[in-house]
Every structure is written in structure tokens, then in C-alpha cells.
Amino acid sequence: MTDDTTDTAESVQEMSLDELREEIEDIDRGIVELIARRTYVADTVAQVKDEKGLPTTDESQEERVMERAEKNAAHFEVDSNLVKAIFRLLIEMNKAEQRESR
């Protein structure tokens, strides 16, 4: 575990169940906010691709995203399969939206 993770784990152990649930609610809200930001940027990428006549799918970019996801999972000691599955879902949803908007 990293020092930040250890510090967080120690402070979490001192919290009550209600406080822990509130912390999860805050984290969930943050996750949704980040998904919204990512979706907005992906929509902008789709517009640029459309204007330049580029294809919806860019496999090399998808591979880079997945490599970053795996690297970040390792850094934060999170199951890389879970992280990659989430990113695969985000990528597929973005591609579906791009196809629909064309």
C-alpha cells in the first residue's frame, strides 16, 4: 500500500458506519461527475472526428487508454480487470454515441 492509502485506511477505520456511508456517497458523486466530464470531452472528440472525416474507432488510442487504465490500477492497487472493464464500457458507450450522432 502507498502511504496515502495507508493514511486513508487508518482514518476510515475510525469512522462510524454513517460516516462511512456518507464518504461513499461523496465518492459516488465524484465518480459520476468525472464520468460526465469524460463524456463531454468524448463528445467534443466526436465532433472533431466528424468535422475532419475521421473514423469513429481509433484502435491505437483505445489501446493507449487501456494501458493507462491498467497502469493507474496498479498504482492505486485496484483490480486491473475491474478498472479495464469500466474503461471498456466507457469507450464502447462513447463509440455508440458517436455512431448515433453521425
LUMKOL-852346 format. One record per residue: residue number from 1; z negated, x, y of N, C-alpha, C in turn; residue in one letter. Coordinates in steps of 0.05 Angstrom, whole numbers. Layout:
[r NUM, [Z, X, Y], [Z, X, Y], [Z, X, Y], A];
...
***
This chain:
[r 1, [0, 16, -24], [0, 0, 0], [0, 17, 25], M];
[r 2, [14, 7, 46], [13, 22, 71], [-13, 17, 85], T];
[r 3, [-20, 33, 105], [-44, 29, 119], [-46, 2, 133], D];
[r 4, [-23, -7, 144], [-22, -34, 157], [-28, -56, 137], D];
[r 5, [-16, -53, 113], [-20, -73, 92], [-49, -73, 83], T];
[r 6, [-62, -50, 80], [-90, -48, 72], [-108, -60, 93], T];
[r 7, [-103, -54, 119], [-118, -66, 141], [-116, -97, 140], D];
[r 8, [-92, -107, 137], [-87, -135, 136], [-101, -148, 112], T];
[r 9, [-100, -135, 89], [-113, -145, 65], [-143, -147, 69], A];
[r 10, [-154, -127, 81], [-183, -127, 86], [-191, -149, 105], E];
[r 11, [-176, -153, 127], [-183, -174, 146], [-178, -201, 134], S];
[r 12, [-158, -205, 117], [-153, -230, 105], [-176, -238, 86], V];
[r 13, [-187, -219, 72], [-209, -225, 54], [-233, -236, 68], Q];
[r 14, [-236, -231, 93], [-259, -240, 109], [-254, -268, 121], E];
[r 15, [-230, -279, 117], [-224, -305, 129], [-232, -328, 111], M];
[r 16, [-237, -351, 123], [-243, -375, 107], [-217, -387, 97], S];
[r 17, [-219, -406, 79], [-195, -419, 68], [-179, -433, 90], L];
[r 18, [-192, -447, 108], [-178, -460, 130], [-164, -439, 148], D];
[r 19, [-177, -417, 154], [-165, -396, 170], [-141, -384, 156], E];
[r 20, [-143, -381, 130], [-121, -370, 114], [-97, -389, 115], L];
[r 21, [-103, -415, 113], [-81, -435, 114], [-68, -436, 141], R];
[r 22, [-84, -433, 162], [-73, -431, 189], [-56, -407, 192], E];
[r 23, [-64, -385, 181], [-48, -360, 181], [-22, -364, 167], E];
[r 24, [-22, -378, 145], [3, -384, 130], [21, -401, 147], I];
[r 25, [9, -421, 161], [25, -439, 178], [39, -423, 200], E];
[r 26, [24, -404, 212], [35, -387, 233], [58, -370, 222], D];
[r 27, [54, -359, 199], [74, -342, 186], [99, -359, 180], I];
[r 28, [95, -383, 169], [117, -401, 163], [133, -408, 188], D];
[r 29, [119, -413, 209], [133, -419, 235], [149, -395, 244], R];
[r 30, [138, -371, 241], [153, -347, 248], [177, -343, 230], G];
[r 31, [175, -349, 205], [198, -346, 187], [220, -365, 195], I];
[r 32, [213, -390, 201], [233, -409, 210], [246, -401, 236], V];
[r 33, [230, -390, 254], [241, -380, 280], [261, -358, 275], E];
[r 34, [254, -339, 257], [272, -317, 251], [298, -327, 237], L];
[r 35, [295, -347, 220], [319, -358, 207], [337, -371, 228], I];
[r 36, [325, -385, 247], [340, -398, 269], [355, -377, 286], A];
[r 37, [341, -355, 292], [354, -334, 308], [377, -321, 292], R];
[r 38, [372, -316, 266], [393, -304, 250], [417, -322, 247], R];
[r 39, [412, -348, 244], [434, -368, 242], [450, -369, 268], T];
[r 40, [436, -368, 290], [450, -368, 316], [469, -344, 318], Y];
[r 41, [458, -320, 312], [475, -296, 313], [498, -297, 293], V];
[r 42, [492, -307, 269], [514, -310, 249], [535, -329, 259], A];
[r 43, [527, -351, 272], [547, -369, 284], [564, -356, 305], D];
[r 44, [552, -338, 320], [567, -323, 340], [586, -304, 327], T];
[r 45, [577, -291, 305], [595, -273, 290], [619, -289, 280], V];
[r 46, [614, -314, 270], [635, -331, 260], [656, -337, 282], A];
[r 47, [646, -342, 306], [664, -347, 329], [682, -323, 334], Q];
[r 48, [670, -299, 334], [685, -275, 339], [705, -270, 317], V];
[r 49, [697, -275, 292], [716, -272, 270], [739, -291, 273], K];
[r 50, [733, -316, 281], [754, -336, 284], [774, -328, 307], D];
[r 51, [762, -319, 329], [779, -311, 352], [797, -287, 345], E];
[r 52, [787, -269, 328], [803, -245, 321], [819, -249, 295], K];
[r 53, [817, -273, 283], [832, -278, 259], [822, -263, 235], G];
[r 54, [797, -257, 234], [785, -242, 212], [776, -261, 190], L];
[r 55, [775, -252, 165], [766, -269, 144], [736, -276, 145], P];
[r 56, [729, -298, 134], [701, -306, 133], [684, -286, 118], T];
[r 57, [694, -277, 95], [679, -259, 78], [684, -230, 84], T];
[r 58, [663, -214, 87], [665, -185, 90], [646, -173, 70], D];
[r 59, [657, -167, 46], [640, -158, 24], [626, -132, 30], E];
[r 60, [638, -114, 45], [624, -89, 51], [600, -94, 70], S];
[r 61, [602, -113, 88], [580, -120, 105], [558, -133, 89], Q];
[r 62, [566, -151, 71], [546, -164, 53], [531, -143, 37], E];
[r 63, [545, -123, 27], [531, -102, 11], [511, -87, 29], E];
[r 64, [519, -82, 54], [500, -68, 72], [476, -85, 77], R];
[r 65, [480, -111, 81], [457, -129, 85], [438, -128, 61], V];
[r 66, [450, -130, 37], [434, -130, 13], [419, -103, 9], M];
[r 67, [432, -81, 16], [419, -55, 14], [396, -53, 33], E];
[r 68, [400, -63, 57], [377, -63, 77], [355, -81, 67], R];
[r 69, [361, -104, 55], [341, -122, 45], [324, -108, 24], A];
[r 70, [338, -94, 6], [324, -80, -16], [306, -58, -5], E];
[r 71, [317, -43, 15], [301, -22, 27], [277, -33, 42], K];
[r 72, [280, -55, 56], [257, -67, 70], [237, -78, 51], N];
[r 73, [247, -89, 28], [228, -100, 8], [211, -77, -3], A];
[r 74, [223, -54, -8], [208, -31, -18], [188, -22, 3], A];
[r 75, [197, -21, 28], [179, -11, 49], [154, -29, 52], H];
[r 76, [158, -55, 49], [135, -74, 52], [123, -82, 25], F];
[r 77, [132, -68, 4], [121, -73, -23], [122, -102, -31], E];
[r 78, [146, -114, -27], [152, -141, -35], [173, -140, -57], V];
[r 79, [172, -159, -75], [191, -160, -97], [219, -161, -87], D];
[r 80, [235, -140, -93], [262, -138, -83], [280, -160, -93], S];
[r 81, [275, -170, -117], [292, -192, -127], [288, -217, -110], N];
[r 82, [263, -223, -102], [257, -245, -85], [271, -242, -58], L];
[r 83, [268, -219, -46], [280, -214, -19], [310, -216, -21], V];
[r 84, [322, -204, -41], [351, -205, -44], [361, -233, -49], K];
[r 85, [346, -249, -64], [354, -277, -69], [353, -293, -42], A];
[r 86, [333, -288, -26], [332, -301, 0], [356, -294, 18], I];
[r 87, [362, -268, 18], [384, -259, 35], [411, -269, 24], F];
[r 88, [414, -269, -2], [438, -280, -14], [442, -309, -6], R];
[r 89, [420, -325, -6], [421, -353, 2], [429, -355, 32], L];
[r 90, [417, -339, 49], [424, -339, 77], [454, -332, 81], L];
[r 91, [463, -312, 67], [491, -304, 70], [510, -326, 61], I];
[r 92, [504, -338, 38], [521, -359, 27], [521, -383, 46], E];
[r 93, [498, -390, 57], [497, -413, 76], [513, -407, 101], M];
[r 94, [511, -382, 111], [526, -375, 135], [557, -376, 129], N];
[r 95, [565, -366, 106], [593, -367, 99], [603, -396, 96], K];
[r 96, [587, -413, 84], [594, -441, 82], [598, -454, 109], A];
[r 97, [579, -448, 127], [581, -459, 155], [606, -448, 169], E];
[r 98, [613, -422, 164], [636, -411, 176], [662, -424, 166], Q];
[r 99, [663, -429, 140], [686, -443, 128], [690, -471, 139], R];
[r 100, [667, -485, 142], [668, -512, 152], [677, -514, 181], E];
[r 101, [670, -494, 197], [676, -494, 226], [705, -485, 231], S];
[r 102, [719, -475, 212], [747, -466, 216], [767, -488, 212], R];
***
